[in-house]
Amino acid sequence: MSAQDSVAGLLVLLGAVLFATASVGLLRLPDAYTRANAAAKAAGLGVVSVLVGVLVHDPNVPTAITLSLAIVFQLLTVPIAGVAIAEAAWRSGAPPVPGTQYDPHPPP
């Protein structure tokens, strides 16, 4: 096994660990808002880590272009999706965990 394969494997493993962290966050965190944050952060970084691992494993121009576009779109859309999920929870009346400070006037 070459060093390139080892680095690629470690990046893919890191992505899998981040996915597992997101799943634990979905199960253990107390409300919809913190769950949305955990899923957006850990899953977004997990996908990017796996894609970079694939790029390290197969470094050619078509793969680099495709994976670079996928990484850019992932980093642009995951935060927006996380905010949209949290806003949907807010608008549906999902209660935050007790002690949470929030603005009682949501955006229009």
N, C-alpha and C positions, 0 to 999 in steps of 0.2 A: 504494500500500500504506500502510495507516494504522499508527500507532505500536502500536495494539492487536494488529494482525496480526503486526508485527515481534516484539513481546514473546512472543506465543504461539508463533511459529516458533522463536524462540531457546530457549524452554523445551522444546519438542518435540525440537529438536536436542540440547540438553543431555541429555535422556533417552536419545536414541540414542547419544550418546557414552558415557554411563554403561553402557548395554547392551554396547557394544563393549568397554569396560574390563572388564566382568564376563567376557566371552567370552575376552579375552586372559588374564585371571586363571585361568580354567578350563584353558587350554592351557599356561600357563607356570609356575604355582605347583607346588611339589614334592610335596605330599601332599593327601589328601582333606580334611583339616581346614582348611588354608588355602584350598583351592578352595571349600569350603562357605562360608567367611567372605566371600570375594570375591564369590561369586554372590549371597549374601543381601544384602550391603550395597549393591553397585552396582546390582543389578537392582531391589531395593526402592526405592531413591532414584530410579532411572530411571523406574519406573512412576509414582511420585508426580509427578515432573517433567512427564511427558507428560500426566498427568491435569490438573495445574494449567495447562498450556499449552492444553488443550482448554477449560478453564473460562474462561481469559482470552479465548479466541477466541469463545466462545458464552456470555456471562454472563447467564443467566436463572435464575430460581428452581428450576425442575425439574432443570436441568443441575447447578446448584450443590448441590442436595440429593443427587442421585445420585452425583456425583463426590466430594463430601465423605464420604459413606458408603464409597465405594470406597477412598479414601485412608486412612480410619481402619482399615478392615479390612486393607488392605495393610500398614500400619505395625504392626498387631497380629499378623499371621500370619507375615510374613517372618522376623522374628527367631526365632520358635518353630520354623519349618521349618528354618532354618539350624542350630539346636541339635539338632533331631531327626536331621538328616542327619549331623552330626558324631558324635552318639551312636551312630547305626547303624554308622558307619564304625568307631568304637571297639569296639563289641560284635562286629563281624565280624572284628576283628583286623587292620584296615588299619594298616600301620606308619607312625608319624610320621617326619618328616624327622630324620636324625641330629642330635643336639644339642638336641632338644626336651625340655624339662623338663615332666613330667606326673605326675599323681597315679596311682600304681599301683593304687589301689583305686577303681574307677568306682562311681558311685551305683547303688543297687539297682534 
